Amino acid sequence: MLSLLNTNQHSLPSSLSFQFKKSQEFEQFVAEILHHSKNRLFREPSPNPYALLPEALAFLDELLEKTLPSCIVEFGSGESTILFCTWASIHQKSVTTVENERNWLNQIKLKISPKIASIWDVIHAPLRLQLSNLRLFFTYSLANDYITKIKQADIIFIDGPHIPGREIVLFTALNNCKPGAIIIMDDFDIAPIRKMLAIVPANLAIYFAGVPVETCGRGFYILRCSESVPQHIMPSSISFLEIALSYWRTIRDYLRFGTGDS
């Protein structure tokens, strides 16, 4: 099972470790999904270099079939949107997409049929500044709108916005999801994502079982909530250097991505 998931955390930098609970039952559950997903590799890779790879989509497809979620929430849109919406339309479930780029969202809408669109709720949430424990983040606006959806979700998929902006999304999902909800963090093979997961403190991580899946696309980290978090815990300041870096990243990402309003 461990070789299938490639869960050996010694592949992480020695300074990184995760506080999430170990659960043999959950590890077995994820391993079985990964194993059976290999029979679902029916998609050609997208020409978009940032799109989810076929094996990642196959894993998500198998996860949907095994969990039968009533409510799916995704942060960031693309190939996952088409997969989630197609599945939800067939099973009469719902999907909510949170996306900051209006132009990109319009392109995705062209790929969604009117029938499928009836189960799809879109939240256009342009990027805005958010301060948390002295650190500055450039992340989705309209938090109240998507927090309501997170509380209802059975599956939460985090693949947006740009990497630094996902930290607020991750902590918001952890603090507000319901027991039994599954959170999938994409891009686990990227060092900042691993660090983001590593800084989740023990008094928050204790409410979640965690399993890395490094052999699936660009890597997933799968979390399952065991019980509601009683008190909200957000990212700490960590250090003066991290505070300064957060401001630098915000300026950089604003110049690189813009807000997504237009």
C-alpha positions as CSV (number, residue, x, y, z in Angstrom):
1,M,0.0,0.0,0.0
2,L,2.7,2.5,0.9
3,S,4.6,1.8,-2.3
4,L,1.4,2.3,-4.3
5,L,0.8,5.7,-2.7
6,N,4.5,6.6,-2.5
7,T,3.8,8.0,1.0
8,N,7.4,8.0,2.3
9,Q,7.7,11.4,3.8
10,H,11.5,11.1,3.8
11,S,11.2,12.3,0.2
12,L,10.3,15.7,1.8
13,P,12.9,18.1,2.9
14,S,14.1,16.9,6.3
15,S,12.8,20.1,8.0
16,L,9.2,19.3,6.8
17,S,6.8,17.0,8.6
18,F,3.0,16.9,8.7
19,Q,0.8,17.0,11.8
20,F,-2.2,15.3,10.3
21,K,-3.4,12.0,11.8
22,K,-2.3,8.6,10.5
23,S,-5.2,6.4,9.5
24,Q,-4.6,2.9,8.1
25,E,-8.3,2.7,7.0
26,F,-8.1,6.0,5.1
27,E,-4.7,5.1,3.6
28,Q,-6.3,1.8,2.3
29,F,-9.3,3.7,1.0
30,V,-7.1,6.1,-1.0
31,A,-4.8,3.2,-2.2
32,E,-7.9,1.4,-3.6
33,I,-9.1,4.4,-5.4
34,L,-5.7,4.9,-6.9
35,H,-5.5,1.3,-8.0
36,H,-8.9,1.2,-9.6
37,S,-8.4,4.6,-11.2
38,K,-5.8,3.1,-13.5
39,N,-8.8,1.5,-15.4
40,R,-10.2,5.0,-16.1
41,L,-7.4,6.4,-18.2
42,F,-9.5,7.3,-21.1
43,R,-8.6,10.9,-21.6
44,E,-5.9,12.4,-23.8
45,P,-3.7,15.0,-22.1
46,S,-5.0,18.6,-22.5
47,P,-2.8,20.9,-24.6
48,N,-3.0,23.3,-21.7
49,P,0.3,22.7,-19.8
50,Y,-1.4,23.7,-16.5
51,A,-4.3,21.3,-16.9
52,L,-4.8,18.2,-14.7
53,L,-3.1,15.2,-16.2
54,P,-5.2,12.2,-17.3
55,E,-4.2,10.1,-14.3
56,A,-5.2,12.8,-11.9
57,L,-8.6,13.1,-13.6
58,A,-9.0,9.3,-13.5
59,F,-8.3,9.4,-9.7
60,L,-10.9,12.1,-9.2
61,D,-13.4,10.2,-11.3
62,E,-12.9,7.1,-9.2
63,L,-13.2,9.1,-6.0
64,L,-16.5,10.5,-7.1
65,E,-17.8,7.0,-7.8
66,K,-16.7,5.7,-4.4
67,T,-17.9,8.6,-2.3
68,L,-21.0,9.7,-4.3
69,P,-20.8,13.3,-3.0
70,S,-24.0,15.4,-3.0
71,C,-22.1,18.7,-3.1
72,I,-18.7,19.4,-4.7
73,V,-16.8,22.6,-4.3
74,E,-13.7,23.4,-6.4
75,F,-11.3,26.4,-6.2
76,G,-9.9,27.0,-9.7
77,S,-11.6,25.8,-12.9
78,G,-10.6,23.8,-15.9
79,E,-10.6,20.1,-16.7
80,S,-11.8,19.3,-13.2
81,T,-14.8,21.5,-13.8
82,I,-15.9,19.5,-16.8
83,L,-15.3,16.2,-15.0
84,F,-17.2,17.3,-11.8
85,C,-20.1,18.9,-13.7
86,T,-20.6,15.9,-16.1
87,W,-20.6,13.5,-13.1
88,A,-22.9,15.7,-11.0
89,S,-25.4,16.1,-13.9
90,I,-25.7,12.4,-14.4
91,H,-26.2,11.8,-10.6
92,Q,-28.3,14.9,-10.0
93,K,-25.8,16.4,-7.6
94,S,-24.3,20.0,-7.4
95,V,-21.0,21.6,-8.2
96,T,-19.7,25.1,-7.1
97,T,-16.7,26.6,-8.8
98,V,-14.8,29.5,-7.3
99,E,-12.7,31.3,-10.0
100,N,-11.0,34.6,-10.1
101,E,-10.3,34.9,-13.9
102,R,-13.5,36.1,-15.6
103,N,-12.1,35.5,-19.1
104,W,-11.0,31.9,-18.3
105,L,-14.3,31.3,-16.7
106,N,-16.1,32.3,-19.8
107,Q,-14.0,29.8,-21.8
108,I,-15.0,27.0,-19.5
109,K,-18.7,28.0,-19.8
110,L,-18.4,27.4,-23.5
111,K,-17.5,23.8,-22.8
112,I,-20.5,23.2,-20.4
113,S,-23.8,22.2,-22.0
114,P,-27.0,23.9,-20.8
115,K,-28.2,20.7,-19.3
116,I,-25.0,20.3,-17.2
117,A,-25.0,24.1,-16.4
118,S,-28.2,23.6,-14.4
119,I,-26.4,21.9,-11.6
120,W,-23.4,24.3,-11.7
121,D,-23.0,27.3,-9.4
122,V,-20.3,29.7,-10.3
123,I,-18.7,32.2,-7.9
124,H,-16.5,34.8,-9.7
125,A,-14.2,35.9,-6.9
126,P,-11.6,38.3,-8.1
127,L,-8.3,38.4,-6.2
128,R,-8.1,40.9,-3.3
129,L,-5.6,41.6,-0.5
130,Q,-6.2,39.8,2.8
131,L,-4.2,40.3,6.0
132,S,-3.8,37.3,8.4
133,N,-1.6,37.4,11.4
134,L,0.6,40.2,9.9
135,R,1.1,38.3,6.6
136,L,-0.4,39.6,3.4
137,F,-2.2,37.3,0.9
138,F,-3.5,37.9,-2.6
139,T,-6.5,35.6,-2.7
140,Y,-10.1,35.1,-3.6
141,S,-12.6,37.7,-2.5
142,L,-16.3,36.9,-1.5
143,A,-15.1,34.6,1.3
144,N,-18.6,34.6,2.9
145,D,-20.1,33.2,-0.3
146,Y,-17.8,30.3,-0.6
147,I,-17.6,29.5,3.1
148,T,-21.3,28.8,2.9
149,K,-20.6,26.3,0.2
150,I,-17.6,24.7,2.0
151,K,-19.8,24.0,5.0
152,Q,-22.1,22.0,2.7
153,A,-19.4,20.2,0.6
154,D,-18.6,16.5,0.6
155,I,-15.6,17.1,-1.6
156,I,-13.4,20.2,-1.7
157,F,-10.8,20.4,-4.5
158,I,-8.2,23.1,-4.2
159,D,-6.4,24.0,-7.4
160,G,-6.5,27.8,-7.3
161,P,-5.7,30.6,-7.2
162,H,-1.9,30.9,-7.8
163,I,0.2,29.0,-5.2
164,P,0.6,31.6,-2.3
165,G,-3.1,32.5,-2.5
166,R,-4.1,28.9,-1.8
167,E,-2.9,29.0,1.8
168,I,-6.0,31.1,2.9
169,V,-8.2,28.8,0.9
170,L,-6.7,25.7,2.6
171,F,-7.1,27.1,6.1
172,T,-10.6,28.3,5.3
173,A,-11.6,24.8,4.1
174,L,-10.0,23.1,7.1
175,N,-11.8,25.4,9.5
176,N,-15.2,25.2,7.9
177,C,-15.7,21.8,6.4
178,K,-18.1,19.2,7.9
179,P,-17.1,15.9,9.4
180,G,-16.5,13.3,6.6
181,A,-15.7,15.9,4.0
182,I,-12.7,15.1,1.8
183,I,-10.2,17.9,0.8
184,I,-7.9,17.4,-2.2
185,M,-4.9,19.6,-2.4
186,D,-3.4,19.7,-5.9
187,D,0.2,20.2,-6.9
188,F,1.6,18.3,-3.9
189,D,4.9,17.9,-5.8
190,I,5.5,21.6,-5.6
191,A,7.6,22.6,-2.6
192,P,5.5,25.6,-1.5
193,I,2.4,23.4,-1.3
194,R,4.2,20.9,0.9
195,K,5.3,23.7,3.1
196,M,1.8,25.0,3.2
197,L,0.6,21.6,4.5
198,A,3.5,21.3,6.9
199,I,2.7,24.6,8.7
200,V,-0.8,23.5,9.6
201,P,-0.5,23.4,13.4
202,A,-1.2,20.3,15.4
203,N,-4.3,21.8,17.1
204,L,-5.9,22.1,13.7
205,A,-4.4,19.1,11.9
206,I,-5.6,16.7,14.6
207,Y,-9.1,16.8,13.1
208,F,-7.9,15.4,9.8
209,A,-6.5,12.2,8.4
210,G,-4.0,12.9,5.6
211,V,-2.6,10.8,2.8
212,P,-0.2,12.0,0.1
213,V,-0.5,10.6,-3.4
214,E,2.6,11.5,-5.2
215,T,2.2,9.1,-8.1
216,C,-1.0,10.8,-9.4
217,G,-0.4,13.6,-11.9
218,R,1.5,16.5,-10.1
219,G,0.6,15.0,-6.8
220,F,-2.4,15.2,-4.5
221,Y,-2.6,15.4,-0.7
222,I,-5.9,13.9,0.4
223,L,-7.5,15.0,3.7
224,R,-10.6,13.7,5.5
225,C,-12.3,15.6,8.3
226,S,-13.1,13.5,11.4
227,E,-15.0,16.2,13.4
228,S,-15.8,19.9,13.1
229,V,-13.0,22.2,14.2
230,P,-14.3,24.0,17.4
231,Q,-12.2,27.1,17.0
232,H,-10.9,28.7,13.8
233,I,-7.1,28.7,13.4
234,M,-5.5,30.7,10.6
235,P,-1.9,30.8,9.3
236,S,0.6,32.2,11.8
237,S,3.1,34.9,11.2
238,I,5.9,32.3,11.4
239,S,8.8,34.8,11.2
240,F,9.7,38.3,10.2
241,L,11.2,36.9,7.0
242,E,7.9,35.2,6.1
243,I,6.0,38.4,6.8
244,A,8.3,40.3,4.5
245,L,8.1,37.6,1.8
246,S,4.3,37.7,1.9
247,Y,4.3,41.3,0.9
248,W,6.8,40.7,-1.9
249,R,4.8,37.7,-3.2
250,T,1.7,39.8,-3.2
251,I,3.3,42.5,-5.3
252,R,4.8,39.9,-7.6
253,D,1.5,38.0,-8.1
254,Y,-0.5,41.2,-8.6
255,L,1.8,42.2,-11.4
256,R,1.8,38.7,-12.9
257,F,-1.9,37.7,-12.6
258,G,-3.9,40.9,-12.0
259,T,-7.1,40.6,-10.1
260,G,-9.2,38.7,-12.6
261,D,-12.0,41.3,-12.6
262,S,-12.0,41.8,-16.4
